[in-house]
Amino acid sequence: MSTNPHEPHGSSSEPDGASEQLPIPLRDWFAGMWVAGAAAHRDTPQITDLDKASRIAEQAYRVADAMLLCRSLHAED
C-alpha cells in the first residue's frame, strides 16, 4: 500500500501491479480530484444547470486522461 498522501488509498506506483486495487478507477479519482480542486477555488462560478455541470465533467475527464497518459509515459522514471 502506498504511503504517498497524493495517491488514493490502496493505490501503488508499483509498475508490476502487485498492490491492492483502488476502490474506484484511477481515472475517476483523478477527475474527482480535479473537480474538487476547481470547486475549492474562490473564483469558480456556481454550477447552476446540467449543461454547465456536463461541460465541467467532460473537462475533468480530459484532464484525468492527460494525467494517465503522462503517468504511463513516465512509469519507468
PyMOL commands that set and color helices and strands:
alter all, ss='L'
color gray80, all
select helices_A, chain A and resi 26-40+50-73
alter helices_A, ss='H'
color red, helices_A
deselect
rebuild
show_as cartoon
